[in-house]
Each structure stands twice: as structure tokens, then as C-alpha cells.
Amino acid sequence: MALRLHDHHDSTNALKVRFLLEEIGEPWESVPTAMGSERDGREGSSSPFGLVPVLDDGDFVLTESNTILRYLADRAGRSDMYPRGPRARARVDERMDALSLQVRSALWPVESAAAAGPVPAALTDELAVALDGFSDLIDTNGTCTGSFSIADCAAMGRLVHLPELPLNLGRWPKIEHLLATIGSRPAFLRAVGEHH
């Protein structure tokens, strides 16, 4: 039975899971799912928070996109993408946690403001500090840790809209390189193409 991903085309968290599913070649089915206050006839989210993605693996249902990434890599035996050794695994987790805990909180206000009009400089300044820190963590070769991992799936989901924001990405050449390198992977292009 194929995995079922409760999914939404606008969810960057769902995008990172679609990316990994395509990367590992796992058969899966997208279940278009309403988020938040949407009421358009689609199935509502089974997440306790009303969010997507939600992964349905038979009798096992899982929420939280980073947890789903870790589960899928382990389930597929992909220690190349989520290492077993504690130090290598911790580096992947560190990048994923930095994206969720440091970058996300600074990114969302800028994305929301940009959708409504001009972005206040205070918001872009806060995001720039977060991106400075994330850039310091990542490798120079176009990946988060030196080789492709689930952290790169998480990074593309989180950072995919950066080029659309009022930022000078030249300030972060490592992030620019990551977006170009990981964003050109066939699995990522398929994951984006599923919904655009």
C-alpha cells in the first residue's frame, strides 16, 4: 500500500516531505487537504493542530514535517541521508532545528508582510541575522552538511521563496549555492511540479 501524504500545494512543510518521497522513490499518494480555516470541500487535516503535512503509513499516522523526514529516511534505510552515527546525525538535526527554530520565526513575518505590500526594514534586518547564522552552519558545496541529506529537503522547503523576498541574496553565497544546487535536483523539481 502506498504512503498517503495529507498535503497542500501552498505548504512549504508539505513540500519538503514531497521532496524526500520523490528522492527515495517511495510510492505515495497526495491527499489534498484543507489547512486552517479553508472550507473548499477538501478533506480537513487530521493533525491535532489542523496543519499539513500528515503522513499515513497504514495504521501509523505521523505529524510534524521534520519528524516525518526522519521517519521516512529511517524507514527506507537511507543512512546516507540521515546518518546512524551520533555526530553525523546530530549535524543533520542541528541544521533542521536551526531552520525551524531560528530561521522560520524570522522568515514568516517577512513572507507575510511581502504578500501585503512593502516589508518593514526591521523585519528584513531580523531575517538577515537569522540567515547569517544559518549560512555559518552550512557547507560551501551546496548542501547543508557536506553531502545530500534530509536537512537539504528541509532547507528547500523552508527557503524556497527567499528569492522572491526583498533581500540581497548575494550576502549569503552559501545559501544561494544551496538553493541552486538542491533546487535543481530532479526529485525537487518533481515535488514542486506536483502542485504547480
Backbone hydrogen bonds, N-H to C=O, Kabsch-Sander energy under -0.5 kcal/mol:
donor,donor_aa,acceptor,acceptor_aa,energy
3,L,27,P,-1.8
4,R,56,D,-2.2
5,L,29,E,-3.1
6,H,4,R,-0.6
6,H,54,V,-3.1
7,D,5,L,-0.6
7,D,31,V,-2.2
11,S,8,H,-1.6
12,T,10,D,-0.7
15,L,11,S,-1.8
16,K,12,T,-1.7
17,V,13,N,-1.0
18,R,14,A,-2.7
19,F,15,L,-2.7
20,L,16,K,-1.8
21,L,17,V,-2.7
22,E,18,R,-2.4
23,E,19,F,-2.4
24,I,20,L,-2.6
25,G,21,L,-0.7
26,E,21,L,-1.7
29,E,3,L,-2.6
31,V,5,L,-3.1
33,T,7,D,-2.9
34,A,43,E,-2.3
36,G,50,G,-1.6
38,E,35,M,-2.5
43,E,32,P,-0.7
45,S,34,A,-0.8
50,G,47,S,-1.8
54,V,6,H,-1.2
55,L,62,L,-3.0
56,D,4,R,-3.1
57,D,55,L,-0.6
57,D,60,F,-3.3
58,G,56,D,-0.6
59,D,57,D,-0.6
60,F,57,D,-1.0
61,V,59,D,-0.5
62,L,55,L,-2.7
64,E,53,P,-0.6
68,I,64,E,-2.4
69,L,65,S,-2.4
70,R,66,N,-2.2
71,Y,67,T,-2.6
72,L,68,I,-2.9
73,A,69,L,-2.3
74,D,70,R,-2.3
75,R,71,Y,-3.2
76,A,72,L,-2.1
77,G,74,D,-1.4
78,R,73,A,-2.8
79,S,77,G,-1.5
81,M,78,R,-1.3
82,Y,78,R,-1.8
89,R,85,G,-2.7
90,A,86,P,-2.0
91,R,87,R,-1.7
92,V,88,A,-1.5
93,D,89,R,-2.6
94,E,90,A,-2.8
95,R,91,R,-1.9
96,M,92,V,-2.2
97,D,93,D,-3.1
98,A,94,E,-2.5
99,L,95,R,-2.1
100,S,96,M,-2.0
101,L,97,D,-3.3
102,Q,98,A,-2.1
103,V,98,A,-2.1
104,R,99,L,-2.5
106,A,102,Q,-0.7
106,A,103,V,-0.8
107,L,103,V,-2.4
108,W,104,R,-2.4
110,V,106,A,-0.7
111,E,107,L,-2.6
112,S,108,W,-2.8
113,A,109,P,-2.4
114,A,110,V,-2.7
115,A,111,E,-1.6
116,A,112,S,-0.8
116,A,113,A,-0.8
117,G,113,A,-1.6
123,L,120,P,-1.0
124,T,120,P,-1.5
125,D,121,A,-2.6
126,E,122,A,-1.8
127,L,123,L,-2.2
128,A,124,T,-2.4
129,V,125,D,-1.7
130,A,126,E,-1.8
131,L,127,L,-2.8
132,D,128,A,-2.4
133,G,129,V,-2.0
134,F,130,A,-2.4
135,S,131,L,-2.8
136,D,132,D,-1.8
137,L,133,G,-1.0
137,L,134,F,-0.7
138,I,134,F,-1.3
139,D,143,T,-1.0
142,G,139,D,-0.5
145,T,147,S,-0.5
150,I,81,M,-2.3
152,D,149,S,-1.2
153,C,149,S,-1.0
154,A,150,I,-2.3
155,A,151,A,-2.5
156,M,152,D,-2.3
157,G,153,C,-1.9
158,R,154,A,-2.3
159,L,155,A,-3.1
160,V,156,M,-1.3
162,L,159,L,-2.2
164,E,161,H,-1.6
165,L,162,L,-2.1
167,L,165,L,-2.6
169,L,167,L,-1.0
171,R,168,N,-2.1
172,W,169,L,-2.3
176,E,172,W,-2.5
177,H,173,P,-2.5
178,L,174,K,-2.2
179,L,175,I,-2.8
180,A,176,E,-2.1
181,T,177,H,-2.9
182,I,178,L,-2.8
183,G,178,L,-0.7
183,G,179,L,-1.2
184,S,180,A,-0.6
184,S,181,T,-0.6
185,R,182,I,-1.5
188,F,185,R,-0.5
189,L,185,R,-2.3
190,R,186,P,-2.3
191,A,187,A,-2.2
192,V,188,F,-2.5
193,G,189,L,-2.5
194,E,190,R,-1.6
195,H,192,V,-1.6
196,H,192,V,-0.6
